[in-house]
Amino acid sequence: MVEAVGRQTLDRLSHSIHSWVGLKFSLFMTFILITGTFAVLSLEIDWLLTPEMRASELTEPSEIAWGKTYDALTLEYPGYDLIGIFRFSEPWFNLQTLAITPWQENVRLWSEPADGNLHGVTSFYSVQRFFRSMHRNLMMPERTGVPIVTFMAFPLFVSLVAGFIVYKKFWLGLFKRPRFGKRVRVWSGDLHRLVGLWTSWFIVLIALSSIWYFVEEMGGNSPGFPRPERAMVNRDSALPPGFSGDDLELAVGNALDELPGLAVRRILLPRTPQAPLIIQGDLSATLVRPRANGVYIDPSNLDVIGSYVGEDLDIHTRVSEAADPLHFGYFGGLATKIFWFLLGLSMSAMTLTGVVIYSKRLRNEIAVTGSDKNKARLVQARES
């Protein structure tokens, strides 16, 4: 008897928590989910809207014209401060070079991967930047916005657990079709439970990765990558005088000798005389960002002064590197990104159906309460 009472109490408490979280955070949660969903494919949206981003031919990673790209950019824009040259994982994108103009504007320079020819210049701000910034920190300063957004992972996770407690024998509902012929309250409840069941693993993944972001923002950042093992030749400028595309090609070649099989994705140019040239990309480690494999090059003599690979990173750093690929679903290319996009839409729909369910239930309760009050007034009138 006591066990049954305790079970009923837990059920009522779980139902109240699930409903309360869904009601109080529904609109804000939906906003975060929708912006995050479109952030998954925001780069592809930019590609559709921006001709400068589209490569005219598909180029193998080993055939990227890094040196010609560098020479063309420095010839066309000698006053620009080049930050780095980046290659996206999909071959239909042009190379992107981030740069700062002499008037301190951040811009993106787009070059043909096969021959380095310049395709154009676009603003740093884009569809991708808008959705990532809106989803990540609500366009607020990161120290303020990121904790607010990532904190929502806690009520999301609590609501999921409470929902499973309320939904008895939930596995029986995995193939239960929503009763669309019934009232809105009925079919929206069926749809809410069905979507929740099939996306529960995804909700857990999003919640846990968001909690990890929250921990990092609160001071739990992973250690930095291994530093260069040897000192560089002293120099007076960020790049030695006369540094050219041929030097960059030699640097890439030396990096590939150091890490055979490295698919170069990022070339970070030194910003100060004390900084090395850094070449990063994909290798054999799974669920890591391209920066998890890197080679340090001394720009003065193009010697390798250090390197690291994803497998040798400590567990804290590996978890940190896996968070983004899992959260945004780009670990498997365009296919997983589309799948993540559909799952994100499903989660967004689930929050909206939760609001419909609660509003319908609340309306019914108000109607019943109003009916009871009317009956009481009639009784009082008769007695008087």
MARMI-219021 format. One record per atom (N, C-alpha, C): residue in one letter; x, y, z. Coordinates in steps of 0.05 Angstrom, whole numbers, plus 32768, in hexadecimal, padded with zeros to 4 digits. Layout:
AXYZ
...
# end
This chain:
M80117FE88000
M800080008000
M801180198000
V802580198012
V803780308014
V804680347FFA
E804F801D7FEE
E805D801F7FD4
E804C802A7FBE
A803280237FBE
A8020802D7FAA
A801C804B7FAD
V801980547FC6
V801580707FCC
V802E80807FC3
G804680747FC9
G805F80817FC1
G806180837FA3
R8058806E7F95
R8059806E7F78
R804780837F6D
Q802F80867F78
Q801C809A7F6F
Q802780B67F74
T803380BA7F8A
T803F80D47F90
T805580DB7F7C
L806680C77F76
L807C80CC7F62
L807080D27F47
D805A80C47F40
D804D80C97F26
D804280E57F25
R803480ED7F3A
R802981097F3B
R803F811E7F3A
L805481197F49
L806A812C7F49
L8077812E7F2E
S807C81177F21
S808981167F07
S807781247EF2
H805D811F7EF4
H804A812C7EE1
H804A814A7EE5
S804B81537EFE
S804B81707F04
S8065817D7EF9
I807C816F7EFE
I809681797EF4
I8096817B7ED6
H808D81667EC9
H808D81657EAC
H807C817B7EA0
S8064817E7EAC
S805281937EA2
S805C81AF7EA8
W806781B27EC0
W807181CD7EC8
W808881D67EB7
V809C81C47EB3
V80B381CB7EA3
V80AA81D17E86
G809881C07E7C
G808F81C47E60
G808081DF7E5D
L807181E77E71
L806282007E70
L807482187E73
K808582187E87
K8095822F7E8E
K80AB82357E79
F80B7821F7E6E
F80CE82237E5C
F80C7821D7E3F
S80AE82187E39
S80A7820E7E1E
S80B082217E08
L80A8823A7E0A
L80AE824D7DF5
L80CC82527DF2
F80DA82557E08
F80F6825A7E07
F810582417DFD
M80FC82297E06
M810882107DFD
M8104820D7DDF
T80EC82137DD6
T80E682107DB9
T80F882237DA9
F80FC823B7DB2
F810E824E7DA4
F812A82437DA3
I813482397DB8
I814F822E7DB9
I815182167DA6
L813D82047DA7
L813E81ED7D96
L813C81F47D78
I812B82077D71
I8128820E7D55
I8141821B7D4A
T814D822E7D59
T8166823A7D50
T817C82267D4F
G817D82137D61
G819281FF7D60
G818E81EC7D49
T817481E67D43
T816E81D57D2C
T817881E17D12
F817281FA7D0E
F817B82087CF5
F8199820D7CF5
A81A5820F7D0D
A81C282127D0E
A81D081F97D03
V81C381E27D05
V81CF81C97CFB
V81D481CB7CDD
L81C181D77CCE
L81C481D97CB1
L81C981F67CA7
S81D082077CBA
S81D482237CB3
S81EA82287C9E
L81FF82177CA0
L8215821A7C8C
L820B82137C70
E81FB81FF7C6E
E81F081F77C54
E81DC820C7C4A
I81CE82197C5C
I81BC822F7C54
I81CD82467C49
D81E3824C7C56
D81F582617C4C
D81FF82597C30
W820682407C2C
W821082377C12
W81FB823C7BFC
L81E282377C02
L81CC823C7BEF
L81C982597BE9
L81CD826A7BFD
L81C882877BFA
L81E182967BF0
T81F8828A7BF2
T821182997BED
T8221828C7BD7
P822082977BBF
P822F828B7BA8
P824D82897BAD
E8258829C7BBC
E8275829C7BC1
E827F82837BD0
M826D82757BDD
M8274825D7BED
M827582447BDC
R826B82457BC4
R8267822C7BB4
R828082277BA3
A828B820F7BA6
A82A282077B96
A829881FF7B7A
S82A882067B65
S82A081FF7B4A
S82A681E27B43
E82B781D57B53
E82BD81B97B4E
E82C581AC7B69
L82C181927B6A
L82C881847B83
L82E6817D7B83
T82F281827B99
T830F817F7B9B
T8316816C7BB2
E8328815A7BAD
E833281477BC2
E834281577BD7
P8341814E7BF0
P8350815C7C05
P836E815F7BFF
S8379814B7BF1
S8396814B7BEB
S839D815F7BD4
E838981697BC7
E838D817A7BB0
E838681987BB5
I8381819E7BCE
I837A81BA7BD5
I839281CC7BD1
A838D81E37BC3
A83A281F67BBC
A83A6820A7BD3
W83B282017BE9
W83B682137C00
W83C8822A7BF9
G83DE82247BEC
G83F282397BE6
G83E7824D7BD2
K83DA82447BBD
K83CE82577BA9
K83B882687BB6
T83AA825C7BC8
T8395826C7BD6
T83A282827BE6
Y83B7827C7BF5
Y83C582907C05
Y83D082A67BF3
D83DD829E7BDE
D83E982B37BCC
D83D482C57BC0
A83BE82B97BB7
A83A882C97BAB
A839C82DD7BBF
L839982D47BD7
L838D82E67BEC
L83A082FD7BF3
T83BA82F67BF7
T83CD830B7BFF
T83D2831F7BE8
L83CF83157BCF
L83D283277BB9
L83BA833A7BB6
E83A2832E7BB9
E838A833E7BB6
E838483507BCE
Y838B83477BE6
Y838583567BFE
Y839E83577C10
P83B283677C07
P83CC83677C16
P83C983737C32
G83B583847C37
G83B283907C51
G83A183817C64
Y8396836A7C5B
Y8385835A7C6D
Y839583497C80
D838B83457C98
D839883347CAB
D838A83197CA9
L839883057C9D
L838D82EB7C99
L838F82DA7CB2
I837982D07CBC
I837882C07CD5
I837D82A37CCF
G837082987CBB
G8373827C7CB5
G836382747C9C
I836B825E7C90
I835D82537C78
I835082397C81
F833782357C79
F8327821F7C83
F831982107C6C
R831981F67C6F
R830B81E57C5B
R82F481D67C69
F82DC81D97C5E
F82C581CA7C6A
F82C781AD7C62
S82B8819C7C71
S82B981807C6B
S82AC81787C51
E829881877C48
E828B81827C2E
E829B818E7C17
P829F81807C02
P82B181897BEC
P82A4819F7BDB
W828B81A47BDE
W827E81B97BCD
W828081D57BD8
F828F81D87BEF
F829481F27BFA
F82AF81FC7BF1
N82B082167BEC
N82CA82237BE7
N82DA82257C01
L82F4822A7BFE
L830482307C16
L82FC824A7C22
Q82FB824B7C3D
Q82F582637C4B
Q830D826E7C5A
T831382877C55
T832982947C64
T831D82AB7C75
L832182A97C8F
L831882BF7CA1
L832E82D47CA2
A832482ED7CA0
A833883037C9F
A832C831C7CAC
I833E832E7CB3
I833783487CBF
I8341835D7CAC
T832F836F7CA4
T833683847C91
T8346839A7CA0
P835383AC7C90
P836183C27C9D
P834F83D47CAE
W833583D47CA8
W832283E47CB8
W831583D37CCE
Q832183BC7CD4
Q831A83AA7CEB
Q82FE839D7CE7
E82F883967CCF
E82DF83877CCA
E82E6836A7CC5
N82D783587CD2
N82DB833B7CCD
N82CC83337CB4
V82DB83257CA2
V82CF831D7C89
V82D783007C83
R82C882F47C6F
R82CE82D97C66
R82D782DB7C48
L82ED82D07C42
L82F782CF7C26
L82F482B37C1C
W82E882B07C04
W82E282967BF9
W82F382907BE0
S830082797BE0
S831382727BCB
S830D82567BC0
E831282537BA6
E830E82397B99
E832382257BA4
P831A820E7BAE
P832E81FB7BBA
P834281F17BA6
A833B81EE7B8C
A834C81E17B79
A836381F37B70
D835E820D7B6E
D8373821F7B63
D837782387B74
G8368823C7B89
G836C82537B9A
G8360826D7B90
N8352826D7B79
N834682857B6F
N833182907B82
L833282AA7B85
L831F82B87B98
L830382B97B8C
H82EF82B07B9B
H82D482B17B92
H82C582C97B9D
G82CE82D57BB3
G82C082EC7BBD
G82C482F07BDB
V82B983057BE5
V82BB830C7C02
V829F83107C0D
T829A83057C25
T828183097C32
T828583127C4E
S8270831C7C5A
S827283247C76
S8276830C7C88
F828283117C9F
F828582FB7CB3
F826A82F27CBD
Y825683047CBD
Y823C82FD7CC7
Y822C82F07CB1
S821F82D97CB8
S821282C97CA5
S81FA82BA7CB2
V81EC82AA7CA2
V81D6829A7CAE
V81E282877CC3
Q81F8827B7CBD
Q820582697CD0
Q820C82777CEA
R8218828F7CE7
R8220829E7CFF
R820882A77D0F
F81F282AE7D01
F81DA82B77D0F
F81CE82A17D20
F81CA82897D13
F81BD82747D22
F81CF82697D38
R81E982677D33
R81FB825D7D48
R81FC82707D60
S81FE828A7D5A
S81FF829E7D6F
S81E582A07D7E
M81CE829F7D70
M81B482A07D7C
M81AF82887D8E
H81B782707D83
H81B282587D92
H81C582567DAA
R81DE825E7DA6
R81F282597DBB
R81F1826D7DD1
N81ED82877DCB
N81EE829B7DE0
N81D982B17DDD
L81C482AC7DCC
L81AE82BF7DC9
L81B782DB7DC0
M81CD82DC7DB1
M81D982F57DA8
M81E283077DC0
M81E582FB7DD7
M81EE83097DEF
M820C83047DF2
P821A83127E04
P8235830B7E0A
P823782EE7E13
E824B82E07E0A
E824C82C37E0F
E824C82BC7E2C
R825882CB7E3D
R825982C57E59
R823D82C77E66
T822B82D57E58
T821082D77E62
T81FD82C47E54
G81FF82C47E39
G81EC82B47E29
G81F082967E2A
V8209828D7E29
V820E82717E28
V820482627E42
P8209826D7E5A
P81FE825F7E71
P81DF825E7E71
I81D282737E67
I81B582737E67
I81AB825D7E54
V81B6825B7E3D
V81AD82477E29
V81B3822B7E33
T81CC82267E3B
T81D4820B7E43
T81C682027E5D
F81BE82157E6E
F81B0820D7E86
F819682007E80
M818A82067E69
M817081FA7E62
M817281DC7E5E
A818B81D17E5D
A818E81B47E5A
A818481A67E74
F818681B37E8A
F817E81A67EA4
F816081A27EA5
P814F81B77EA0
P813281B17EA0
P812A819E7E89
L8139819F7E73
L8132818D7E5D
L813781707E65
F814C816B7E73
F815381507E7C
F813F81477E91
V813981587EA4
V812681527EBA
V810B814C7EAF
S8102815C7E9B
S80E881577E8F
S80E7813D7E80
L80FD81357E73
L80FD811B7E65
L80FB81047E79
V810A81057E8F
V810880F07EA3
V80EC80EE7EB0
A80E181067EB6
A80C681067EC2
A80B280FB7EAE
G80B581007E94
G80A380F67E80
G80A380D87E7F
F80BB80CC7E82
F80BC80AE7E81
F80B080A27E9A
I80B280B07EB1
I80A580A67EC9
I808780A67EC7
V807C80BB7EBB
V805F80BE7EB8
V805580AA7EA3
Y806480A57E8E
Y805A80947E78
Y806080777E7E
K804D80697E89
K8051804D7E91
K8054803B7E78
K806680287E7A
K806B80157E64
K806E80247E49
F808180387E49
F8084804A7E33
F808B803B7E19
W809880257E1C
W80A180167E04
W808A800C7DF3
L8072800A7DFF
L805B80017DF0
L805180177DDD
G805980307DE2
G805080467DD1
G8062804D7DBA
L8077803D7DB6
L808A80447DA1
L807D80427D85
F806A80317D82
F805D802D7D68
F803F80337D69
K803780437D7D
K801B804B7D80
K801580647D70
R800480627D5C
R7FFE80797D4A
R7FED808D7D59
P7FF380A77D55
P7FE280BC7D61
P7FC580BB7D57
R7FB380C07D68
R7F9680BE7D61
R7F8D80D97D55
F7F9480DE7D3C
F7F8F80F87D30
F7F7180FD7D2C
G7F6080E87D2D
G7F4480EC7D2B
G7F3780F77D44
K7F4580F77D5A
K7F3A81007D73
K7F3F811F7D77
R7F3881287D8E
R7F3B81457D94
R7F58814D7D94
V7F5E81677D92
V7F7981717D92
V7F8881687DAA
R7F7B81697DC1
R7F8881617DDA
R7F9281447DD9
V7F8381327DCC
V7F8A81167DCB
V7FA181117DB7
W7F9D811A7D9E
W7FB281147D8A
W7FCC81227D8F
S7FCB813B7D9B
S7FE481497DA1
S7FF2813A7DB8
G7FE3812F7DCB
G7FF0811F7DE0
G7FFD81067DD6
D7FEF80F97DC3
D7FFA80E07DB7
D801480E77DA7
L801380FD7D98
L802A81057D88
L8041810D7D9A
H803B811B7DAF
H805081247DC3
H805E810C7DCE
R805080F87DD7
R805C80E07DE2
R806C80D07DCE
L806180CE7DB5
L806E80BE7DA1
L808980CB7D99
V808880E57D94
V80A180F37D8D
V80B580F27DA4
G80AB80F57DBC
G80BC80F47DD3
G80CA80DA7DD6
L80BC80C47DD1
L80C880AA7DD3
L80DE80A57DBF
W80D980AC7DA6
W80EC80A77D90
W810480BA7D91
T810180D17D9D
T811780E57D9E
T812480E67DBA
S811C80D47DCC
S812680D67DE7
S814580D37DE8
W815080C27DD7
W816E80BF7DD7
W817B80D87DCE
F816E80E67DBA
F817980FE7DB0
F817681157DC4
I816081157DD3
I815D81297DE8
I817281267DFD
V8178810D7E05
V818D81087E18
V81A881127E0E
L81AE810C7DF5
L81C781157DE8
L81C981347DE9
I81B481417DE0
I81B5815F7DE0
I81B7816A7DFC
A81A8815E7E0F
A81A981687E2A
A81C581647E36
L81D1814D7E33
L81EB81477E3F
L820181597E32
S8200815C7E18
S8214816D7E0B
S8211818A7E14
S81F881937E18
S81F381AE7E21
S81FC81B27E3E
I81F8819E7E4E
I8202819F7E6A
I822081A17E69
W822D81937E57
W824A81957E54
W825281B17E4D
Y824481BE7E3A
Y824A81DA7E33
Y824781EC7E4C
F823281E67E5C
F822E81F67E74
F824581F37E87
V824F81DA7E8B
V826581D67E9D
V827E81E47E92
E828381E37E78
E829A81F17E6D
E8298820F7E71
E8280821A7E6D
E827D82377E71
E8280823F7E8E
M827A822D7EA0
M827D82337EBD
M8299822E7EC7
G82AC82297EB5
G82C882267EBD
G82D4820A7EB9
G82C481F87EAE
G82CF81DC7EAA
G82DA81D87E8F
N82E881EB7E84
N82F381E87E69
N830981D27E69
S830B81C57E52
S831F81B07E4F
S833B81BD7E4C
P835081AE7E53
P836B81B97E4F
P837081BF7E31
G838381D17E2C
G838981D87E11
G839781C17E03
F839A81C37DE9
F83A881AF7DD9
F83C681B07DE0
P83D4819A7DDC
P83F1819A7DE1
P83FF81B07DD2
R841381BC7DDE
R842181D27DD3
R843981C87DC2
P844581DA7DB2
P845D81D17DA2
P847381C67DB4
E848081B27DAB
E849581A57DBB
E84B081B37DB9
R84B481C27DA3
R84CE81CF7D9F
R84C981ED7D9B
A84DE81FD7DA1
A84DC821A7D9E
A84DF82227D81
M84D482397D7A
M84D682437D5F
M84ED82567D5C
V84F5825B7D43
V8509826F7D3D
V84FD828A7D42
N850C829B7D4F
N850282B67D56
N84FD82C67D3C
R84E782D47D3B
R84E182E57D24
R84D382FE7D2E
D84D283137D1D
D84C8832D7D24
D84AB83327D1B
S84A0831F7D0B
S848583237D01
S847583097D03
A845B830B7D00
A844A82F37D02
A845382DE7CEE
L845882E67CD5
L846382D57CC0
L847D82E17CB7
P849182D07CB1
P84AB82DB7CA8
P84A882EA7C8D
P84B882FD7C88
P84B7830C7C6F
P84BA82F97C57
G84A982FE7C43
G84AA82ED7C2B
G849B82D37C2D
F848D82CE7C43
F847E82B57C45
F846982B57C2F
S8468829E7C20
S8457829C7C09
S844682837C09
G843782807BF4
G842782687BF1
G8438824F7BEE
D844F82517BE2
D8461823A7BE0
D846A82317BFB
D846F82447C0D
D8477823D7C29
D845F822F7C37
L844782387C32
L8430822C7C3E
L842C82107C34
E8431820B7C1A
E842E81F07C0F
E844381DE7C1C
L845C81E87C20
L847081D87C2D
L846981D17C49
A845D81E57C57
A845481E17C73
A843F81CB7C74
V842C81CC7C61
V841781B77C61
V8424819C7C5B
G8437819B7C49
G844481827C43
G845381777C5B
N846081887C6A
N846E817F7C83
N845B81757C98
A844381827C99
A842F817A7CAC
A8424815E7CA5
L842181597C8B
L8418813E7C82
L842D81297C87
D844781317C85
D845C811E7C8B
D845C81177CA9
E8455812B7CB9
E845381277CD6
E843B81167CDE
L8424811B7CD2
L840C810C7CD7
L840181017CBD
P840B80EB7CB3
P840280E07C9A
P83E380DA7C9B
G83D680E17C85
G83B980DD7C84
G83A980F47C8E
L83B681097C98
L83A781217CA2
L8399812E7C8B
A837E81327C8D
A836E81417C7A
A836D815D7C84
V837D816F7C79
V837F818A7C83
V836581997C80
R835C81A57C97
R834381B47C97
R834881D17CA0
R835D81D57CAF
R836181F07CBB
R837F81F77CBA
I8384820F7CAF
I839F821A7CB1
I839D82347CBF
L83A882357CD8
L83A7824D7CE8
L83C1825C7CE6
L83C082737CDA
L83D882837CD6
L83DF82927CF0
P83F982947CF6
P840282A17D0F
P83FA82BF7D0F
R83F182C87D26
R83E982E47D2A
R83FF82F57D37
T841282E77D44
T842882F57D52
T844282E77D4C
P845982F47D51
P847382E77D4B
P847882CF7D5D
Q846982CC7D73
Q846D82B57D85
Q845B829D7D7E
A844A82A07D6A
A8436828B7D64
A8440827A7D4C
P843A82607D4D
P8441824E7D37
P842B824E7D21
L843282437D0B
L841E823D7CF6
L841182227CFE
I83F782207CFF
I83E982087D09
I83D981FC7CF2
I83DD81E37CED
I83CE81D47CD8
I83BF81BE7CE6
Q83A481BE7CE2
Q839381AB7CF0
Q8380819E7CDC
G837581877CE4
G836281797CD3
G8358815F7CDE
D834C814F7CCD
D834181357CD4
D835681207CD1
L8356810D7CE4
L836880F67CE2
L835880DD7CE9
S836080CF7CFE
S835380B67D04
S834180B67D1C
A834380CB7D2D
A833380CC7D45
A831680D27D3D
T830380C57D4B
T82E780C97D45
T82DA80DD7D59
L82C580EA7D4F
L82B680FD7D60
L82C881137D6B
V82D8811F7D5A
V82E781367D63
V82E5814C7D4D
R82EB81647D55
R82EC817A7D41
R830681797D32
P830881867D1B
P832181857D0C
P8339818F7D1B
R833581A07D2F
R834C81AB7D3E
R835881977D50
A834C817F7D53
A8357816B7D66
A8370815D7D5B
N837781617D42
N839081577D37
N839F816E7D2B
G83B781737D34
G83C5818B7D2B
G83E381887D2A
V83EF81997D19
V840C819A7D16
V841581B77D19
Y842A81BC7D29
Y843581D77D2C
Y844D81DA7D19
I844D81F07D0A
I846281F57CF7
I847082107CFE
D848B82107CFE
D849982297D01
D849982377CE6
P848C824F7CE4
P848A825D7CCA
P84A682657CBF
S84BA82687CD0
S84D482717CC7
S84E2825D7CB6
N84E182437CBE
N84EF822F7CAF
N84DD82177CA7
L84C482197CAE
L84AF82057CA6
L84B481EA7CB3
D84C481E97CC9
D84C881D17CD8
D84B081CA7CE9
V84AB81B17CED
V849681A87D00
V84A181AB7D1C
I849381B97D2D
I849D81BC7D49
I848A81AF7D5D
G847681A07D53
G846581927D66
G844C81887D57
S843F81747D63
S8426816A7D57
S8416815C7D6C
Y83FD81567D67
Y83EC81467D79
Y83D5813A7D68
V83CA81247D72
V83B381177D65
V839D81137D79
G8385810F7D6F
G836E810D7D80
G836F80F77D94
E837A80E07D8C
E837B80C87D9E
E838C80CE7DB7
D839F80E07DB5
D83B180E57DCC
D83A780FB7DDF
L839081077DD8
L8385811B7DEA
L8379810F7E03
D837A811D7E19
D836E81127E32
D835081107E30
I834481017E42
I832780FB7E40
I831681147E42
H831F81287E52
H831081417E54
H830F814F7E3A
T832581517E2C
T8326815E7E12
T8317814F7DFD
R831881347DFE
R830981247DEA
R82EB81287DED
V82E281297E06
V82C5812E7E0A
V82BE814A7E00
S82CF815D7E05
S82C981787DFC
S82C9817A7DDE
E82DB816B7DD0
E82DC816B7DB3
E82C4815C7DA7
A82B981497DB6
A82A2813A7DAB
A828881487DAF
A8287815C7DC0
A826D816A7DC6
A826181767DAD
D827081867D9E
D826581937D87
D825C81807D71
P826D816D7D69
P8263815A7D54
P824A814B7D5C
L824781447D76
L822F81377D7E
L8217814A7D81
H821C81617D8B
H820681747D8F
H81FA817E7D75
F820B81837D61
F8202818E7D48
F820181797D32
G820A81617D37
G8207814B7D25
G8217814B7D0B
Y822E81597D0B
Y823E815A7CF3
Y825481457CF1
F825381327D04
F8268811D7D04
F8266810A7CEC
G824E81087CDF
G824B80F77CC8
G824581057CAE
G824D811F7CAD
G8248812E7C95
G822B81387C92
L8223813C7C79
L820981487C74
L81F281357C7D
A81F7811B7C7A
A81E181087C81
A81D9810A7C9F
T81ED810A7CB1
T81E6810D7CCD
T81DC81287CD4
K81E5813D7CC6
K81DB81587CCB
K81BD81597CC4
I81B5814D7CAD
I8199814D7CA6
I8189813D7CBB
F819381277CC4
F818681177CD8
F818381277CF2
W819881347CFA
W819681457D12
W8182815C7D0E
F818081677CF7
F816D817C7CF1
F815181727CF5
L814B815A7CEA
L8130814F7CED
L812A81487D0A
L813D813E7D19
L813981397D35
L813481537D45
G814381687D3D
G813F81827D4A
G8123818D7D45
L8119818A7D2D
L80FD81927D27
L80EA81827D37
S80EF81687D3B
S80DD81577D4B
S80DD81607D68
M80F481677D73
M80F581717D8E
M80E6818B7D91
S80E9819C7D7D
S80DA81B67D7E
S80BC81B17D7D
A80B4819F7D6C
A809781987D6B
A808D818D7D85
M809E817D7D92
M809681717DAC
M809181867DC1
T80A1819B7DC2
T809D81B07DD6
T808381BF7DD0
L807D81C37DB6
L806481D17DAF
L804B81C07DB6
T804C81A67DB0
T803681957DB7
T803281937DD5
G804881957DE4
G804681957E01
G803681AD7E0B
V803A81C47DFE
V802B81DD7E05
V800E81D97DFE
V800881CD7DE7
V7FEC81C87DE0
V7FDE81B67DF4
I7FEC81A17DFC
I7FE1818E7E10
I7FDA819C7E2A
Y7FED81AC7E34
Y7FE981B97E4D
Y7FD381CE7E4B
S7FD281DD7E35
S7FBE81F27E33
S7FA281E67E31
K7FA081D07E22
K7F8681C27E20
K7F7D81B87E3B
R7F9081AB7E4A
R7F8981A17E64
R7F8181B87E77
L7F8F81CE7E76
L7F8981E57E87
L7F6E81F17E80
R7F6781F17E66
R7F4E81FC7E5E
R7F3781EA7E69
N7F3B81D07E68
N7F2781BD7E72
N7F2381C17E90
E7F3A81C47E9E
E7F3881C87EBB
E7F2981E27EC2
I7F2E81F77EB2
I7F2082107EB7
I7F02820D7EB1
A7EFC81FE7E9C
A7EE081FA7E95
A7ED281EB7EAA
V7EDF81D67EB5
V7ED381C67ECA
V7ECF81D67EE3
T7EE481E67EEA
T7EE281F77F02
T7ECB820B7EFF
G7EC982177EE7
G7EB4822A7EE2
G7E98821E7EE4
S7E9682057EDA
S7E7C81F77EDB
S7E7581F17EF8
D7E8881E97F09
D7E8381E47F25
D7E7A81FD7F34
K7E8682147F2D
K7E7E822D7F39
K7E6282347F32
N7E5B82307F19
N7E3F82367F10
N7E2B82257F1E
K7E32820B7F22
K7E2081F97F30
K7E1D82037F4D
A7E32820B7F59
A7E3182157F75
A7E20822E7F77
R7E2282407F64
R7E1182587F64
R7DF482517F62
L7DED823D7F51
L7DD182357F4E
L7DC6822A7F67
V7DD682197F75
V7DCE820D7F8E
V7DC982237FA3
Q7DDB82377FA5
Q7DD8824C7FB8
Q7DBF825D7FB2
A7DBA82617F98
A7DA282717F90
A7D8982637F98
R7D8882487F95
R7D7082397F9C
R7D6B82397FBA
E7D8282367FC9
E7D7F82367FE6
E7D7782517FF1
S7D7E82667FE4
S7D7782807FEE
S7D5A82877FE5
# end
